[in-house]
Structures are given as structure tokens and as C-alpha cells.
Amino acid sequence: MKILASTFLICIATTLAGCAHPIKVEPDTSKLQALGTNTEKSNAIVGYYIPDSLINLEVTTPGGGGDNVRYFPYRDIEIGYKQTLKNVFKDATRLIATPDFSRLKQQGIDYVIQPEILTNSGSTGFFTWPPTNFTVDLTNNIRDANGRHLANVRVVGNGSANNERIFDHGFAGRRAMEDALQKTQNALIELRLPHTKNQYSTEGEFKPQAPIGESPVPRATSERLSTLQDLKDKGLLSQSEYDKKRAEILNSL
């Protein structure tokens, strides 16, 4: 009898606490539109760096009915991210180790891009757990082969799901990933990274050839920390998620 009572209490506690359901938010690469006929690819070759610690980072965000969802944002975005860069540049390759800027030119790498991802989700459903809305905040930190910082290109992708969530639990997440990657592609085209020295000022500061639109805005460390604190204050990030992301931001200094 005591065993049954204990089991019942555990079930009640689990129900009240909610569950974290695994989902995949890997974007559909066929949805990532290539450049139009009037837009030429850059001749540059880029290396993108995602540390293994981030590839293996599992994130938990809200779903519906009091439940949560868990997923691997960097692991899921990686294939689509590479495709996006290859749409813009001559070629793109993942750098397995921390970039060695003394050797990048020998490897034929012109630029290094490191993505940073913040995600959030929610649901209008009370009786179903899959998220019906999803946000991907993607910042691309860009450096040249000498390690000189050029730009932070930031975009925010949004995705939603209605009846699709019944059959495809990660639908909203995938839509948000695809939206973020398409916006990243457009922002990188608009940025037009330098190929000649005349795009640098006399002080060595990067000067874009074309005006930068609203998507690729610079984001200072203090602003990113303030945004992170705001998400935590609104209950959109747990304490552990906040601490982990805050450490990542500070370690990047």
C-alpha cells in the first residue's frame, strides 16, 4: 500500500512539474533560397567555428500545457548554417579547433564566422505540449584572417505552427531556424565584406561598401548582457540557462 501511495505521489509531482519533450529544430535546407541571378557570390572562403561544447549544448524552453521542450540548437542549425554560407561565399568549411589566425591564410580562409544563438518558445495550447511559436536570435561574429573584428550581424527568426504541430512537434522551431538563416543570408549579402584595403579607414576600421540594414546591427557586450537579464526577469530563461549564456558572453571578451 505504501508503495502504491509513493508511486501516486511521484506521478502527481511529475505532472505538476511538467515534462521536457525532445524535439528537433533542424531547418529544411531545400527551403533556404539560393542567390538570385542578379546577385553574385563572393569569391571569399569562410570558416565557421562552433565549439563542440555548443554542438552538444541541450537547451530547454517552454512548450504548451505547462510542459517544456528540449533540443540542440547548434547541432540542429549546423547543416543549414553551412548551406547558407555556401550560398553567399565561394565555399564554407567548419573549423574543428579554435581558429589559429597565424595559419588561416595558409589554409585559404578569408574570414572566420562564429554564430551565437539564443532561442525561446511558447504555446497557445493548454492541452498539447508542442510549441506553437519559436524565436531564434542569431548573431554572427565576423573576423578577417588576421583576427580583426569586422562586424556582428544579428538577425531574429520567427516561426509558428497551427495544426502542423500535431504531426510535427518541431515545426515552429524549424520555421524559425529557416527564417533566421534566410535573414542571415540577406544580411551578409548587404554587408559586402571587404576584398580590398580601401574598405578600411586610415585607422584600420572596417567600412562597409553598402549601408547595413536593420537586421545586421552591432551588439555590444553590455547590451547583450542587458538583453539576457531581461529575458531572465521575464521568466523566459531559467537560472541555469542564464548562467551558462552569461558565461559564454563574458568568455568571448
C-alpha positions as CSV (number, residue, x, y, z in Angstrom):
1,M,0.0,0.0,0.0
2,K,2.9,2.4,0.9
3,I,4.5,1.6,-2.5
4,L,1.3,2.5,-4.3
5,A,0.9,5.7,-2.4
6,S,4.5,6.7,-3.1
7,T,4.1,5.9,-6.8
8,F,0.9,8.0,-6.9
9,L,2.7,11.0,-5.3
10,I,5.6,10.8,-7.7
11,C,3.2,10.8,-10.7
12,I,1.4,13.8,-9.3
13,A,4.6,15.7,-8.7
14,T,5.8,14.8,-12.2
15,T,2.6,16.1,-13.7
16,L,2.7,19.3,-11.8
17,A,6.3,19.9,-12.7
18,G,5.8,19.3,-16.4
19,C,8.0,17.3,-18.8
20,A,10.7,18.3,-21.2
21,H,9.9,16.6,-24.5
22,P,12.8,16.2,-27.0
23,I,12.3,17.8,-30.4
24,K,14.4,18.5,-33.5
25,V,14.5,22.0,-35.0
26,E,16.9,21.2,-37.9
27,P,16.0,23.5,-40.8
28,D,15.0,22.1,-44.2
29,T,17.9,23.1,-46.5
30,S,15.6,23.0,-49.5
31,K,13.7,26.0,-48.0
32,L,16.9,28.1,-48.0
33,Q,16.7,30.1,-51.2
34,A,19.9,30.4,-53.3
35,L,21.0,33.8,-54.6
36,G,19.1,35.4,-57.4
37,T,20.6,35.6,-60.9
38,N,21.3,39.3,-60.3
39,T,23.5,38.7,-57.2
40,E,27.0,37.3,-57.5
41,K,28.6,35.0,-54.9
42,S,31.6,36.4,-53.0
43,N,34.9,34.9,-54.1
44,A,35.9,34.6,-50.4
45,I,36.2,31.3,-48.5
46,V,34.9,31.3,-44.9
47,G,35.5,29.1,-42.0
48,Y,32.8,28.9,-39.3
49,Y,33.6,27.9,-35.8
50,I,31.1,26.2,-33.5
51,P,32.9,24.6,-30.4
52,D,32.0,21.0,-29.5
53,S,30.7,22.3,-26.2
54,L,28.0,24.3,-28.1
55,I,27.3,21.5,-30.5
56,N,26.5,19.3,-27.5
57,L,24.5,22.0,-25.7
58,E,20.9,21.0,-25.0
59,V,18.5,23.8,-24.3
60,T,15.1,23.7,-22.6
61,T,12.4,26.2,-23.4
62,P,8.6,26.3,-22.8
63,G,6.1,24.3,-24.7
64,G,2.3,24.1,-24.1
65,G,0.2,22.7,-21.2
66,G,2.9,23.6,-18.7
67,D,5.5,21.3,-20.4
68,N,8.9,22.2,-21.8
69,V,10.8,21.1,-24.9
70,R,14.5,20.3,-25.2
71,Y,16.7,20.4,-28.3
72,F,20.2,21.1,-29.5
73,P,20.1,24.5,-31.3
74,Y,23.7,24.5,-32.6
75,R,23.7,20.9,-33.7
76,D,20.4,21.3,-35.5
77,I,21.3,24.5,-37.3
78,E,24.8,23.4,-38.4
79,I,23.9,21.9,-41.8
80,G,21.6,24.7,-42.7
81,Y,24.2,27.3,-41.5
82,K,26.9,25.8,-43.7
83,Q,24.5,25.8,-46.7
84,T,23.6,29.5,-46.0
85,L,27.3,30.5,-46.0
86,K,27.9,28.5,-49.2
87,N,25.0,30.4,-50.8
88,V,26.9,33.6,-50.2
89,F,30.5,32.7,-50.4
90,K,32.7,30.6,-52.7
91,D,33.0,27.9,-50.1
92,A,32.4,27.3,-46.3
93,T,34.0,24.8,-44.0
94,R,33.6,24.1,-40.3
95,L,36.7,24.8,-38.2
96,I,37.0,22.0,-35.7
97,A,39.6,23.7,-33.4
98,T,39.8,27.2,-32.1
99,P,40.8,29.4,-35.1
100,D,44.6,29.8,-35.4
101,F,44.8,33.2,-37.1
102,S,48.5,32.7,-37.8
103,R,47.7,29.8,-40.2
104,L,44.3,30.7,-41.7
105,K,45.8,32.4,-44.8
106,Q,47.8,29.3,-45.5
107,Q,44.6,27.3,-45.3
108,G,42.9,29.7,-47.8
109,I,40.4,31.0,-45.3
110,D,39.5,34.7,-45.8
111,Y,37.0,35.1,-42.9
112,V,36.0,33.4,-39.7
113,I,32.4,33.5,-38.6
114,Q,31.2,32.3,-35.2
115,P,27.5,32.1,-34.6
116,E,25.8,32.7,-31.2
117,I,22.2,31.5,-30.7
118,L,19.5,32.4,-28.2
119,T,16.2,30.6,-28.6
120,N,12.8,30.8,-26.9
121,S,9.5,29.2,-27.5
122,G,5.9,29.1,-26.2
123,S,2.5,27.8,-27.0
124,T,-1.1,28.8,-27.1
125,G,-2.2,25.3,-26.4
126,F,-3.2,24.2,-22.9
127,F,-3.7,20.5,-23.6
128,T,-0.9,19.9,-26.0
129,W,2.8,20.3,-25.4
130,P,4.4,21.1,-28.8
131,P,5.4,24.8,-29.1
132,T,3.3,26.9,-31.4
133,N,5.7,29.8,-31.6
134,F,9.5,29.9,-31.7
135,T,12.2,32.5,-31.8
136,V,15.9,32.2,-32.9
137,D,18.1,35.1,-32.1
138,L,21.3,34.5,-34.2
139,T,24.4,36.7,-34.0
140,N,27.3,36.1,-36.5
141,N,30.6,37.4,-35.2
142,I,32.9,38.0,-38.2
143,R,36.7,38.3,-38.2
144,D,39.2,38.5,-41.1
145,A,42.1,36.1,-41.5
146,N,44.2,38.4,-39.2
147,G,41.7,38.1,-36.4
148,R,40.5,41.7,-36.8
149,H,36.8,42.1,-35.9
150,L,34.7,43.2,-38.8
151,A,31.1,43.1,-37.8
152,N,28.4,41.4,-35.7
153,V,25.5,40.5,-38.0
154,R,22.4,39.9,-35.9
155,V,19.0,38.6,-37.1
156,V,15.9,37.3,-35.3
157,G,14.0,34.4,-36.9
158,N,10.4,33.6,-36.0
159,G,8.3,30.5,-36.6
160,S,4.8,29.5,-35.8
161,A,2.7,26.4,-36.1
162,N,-1.0,25.6,-36.0
163,N,-2.4,22.2,-37.0
164,E,1.1,21.2,-38.1
165,R,2.2,20.7,-34.5
166,I,0.0,17.6,-34.2
167,F,2.2,15.7,-36.7
168,D,5.5,17.6,-36.5
169,H,6.4,18.7,-33.0
170,G,9.4,20.8,-34.1
171,F,7.6,22.6,-36.9
172,A,7.7,26.1,-35.3
173,G,11.3,25.7,-34.4
174,R,12.3,24.6,-37.9
175,R,10.4,27.6,-39.4
176,A,12.3,29.9,-37.0
177,M,15.6,28.4,-38.0
178,E,14.9,28.8,-41.7
179,D,13.7,32.4,-41.2
180,A,16.9,33.2,-39.2
181,L,19.2,31.7,-41.9
182,Q,17.4,33.4,-44.8
183,K,17.7,36.7,-43.0
184,T,21.4,36.0,-42.3
185,Q,22.0,35.3,-45.9
186,N,20.4,38.6,-46.9
187,A,22.3,40.5,-44.3
188,L,25.7,39.0,-45.4
189,I,24.9,40.0,-49.0
190,E,24.1,43.5,-47.9
191,L,27.2,43.8,-45.7
192,R,29.5,43.0,-48.6
193,L,32.7,42.0,-46.8
194,P,35.9,43.7,-47.9
195,H,38.2,42.3,-50.5
196,T,40.4,45.4,-50.9
197,K,42.2,47.6,-48.5
198,N,40.2,50.7,-49.5
199,Q,37.3,49.4,-47.4
200,Y,39.3,50.1,-44.3
201,S,39.7,53.6,-42.8
202,T,43.1,55.0,-42.1
203,E,42.6,53.8,-38.5
204,G,42.0,50.3,-39.8
205,E,38.3,50.3,-39.1
206,F,36.1,48.3,-41.5
207,K,33.9,50.4,-43.7
208,P,31.0,48.5,-45.5
209,Q,30.6,49.2,-49.2
210,A,26.9,49.4,-48.8
211,P,24.7,50.7,-45.9
212,I,23.8,48.0,-43.4
213,G,20.0,47.4,-42.9
214,E,18.1,46.8,-39.8
215,S,18.9,43.1,-39.4
216,P,22.7,43.2,-39.1
217,V,23.0,45.6,-36.1
218,P,26.1,45.7,-33.9
219,R,25.6,44.4,-30.4
220,A,27.9,45.5,-27.6
221,T,28.6,43.1,-24.7
222,S,26.8,45.3,-22.3
223,E,23.7,45.3,-24.5
224,R,23.8,41.5,-24.9
225,L,24.1,41.1,-21.1
226,S,21.2,43.5,-20.6
227,T,19.0,41.6,-23.1
228,L,19.9,38.3,-21.3
229,Q,19.0,39.8,-17.9
230,D,15.7,41.0,-19.4
231,L,14.8,37.5,-20.7
232,K,15.6,36.0,-17.3
233,D,13.5,38.7,-15.5
234,K,10.5,37.9,-17.7
235,G,10.8,34.2,-16.9
236,L,11.9,33.2,-20.4
237,L,15.2,31.8,-19.2
238,S,15.9,29.5,-16.3
239,Q,18.7,30.4,-13.9
240,S,21.0,27.7,-15.3
241,E,20.4,28.8,-18.9
242,Y,21.1,32.4,-17.9
243,D,24.3,31.5,-16.1
244,K,25.5,29.4,-19.0
245,K,24.9,32.1,-21.6
246,R,26.3,34.8,-19.4
247,A,29.5,32.9,-19.1
248,E,29.7,32.4,-22.9
249,I,29.3,36.1,-23.4
250,L,32.0,37.0,-20.9
251,N,34.4,34.3,-22.1
252,S,34.2,35.8,-25.6
253,L,35.8,39.1,-24.5
